[in-house]
């Protein structure tokens, strides 16, 4: 069983920055794709950034140039640095681990990020 524990997030003013981290238990981290997703009130959950086991990244158009995803396989940790935050970035953010071999997914507990205008 894989557990994901998130930290970071909170309240920030528009234009500010926040960092998130997510630590995975177990030995599967290096063989997994990691992603950060978010869900705003009344909206569907969306993937904002992902990173493969080899470090290839992808971003939603809405966060390109502002968010950076990275990972440290030695620490079983994925990070999300969020800069130039906008009120529309307000959402609950979740980290997600996708096991490459089985495509099974695991989720973090989710943390609220609120950007005030």
Helices and strands as residue ranges (DSSP letters): E 4-8, E 10-13, E 18-24, G 29-31, E 32-39, E 46-51, E 57-59, E 67-72, G 73-75, E 77-82, G 87-89, E 91-99, E 105-107, E 111-116
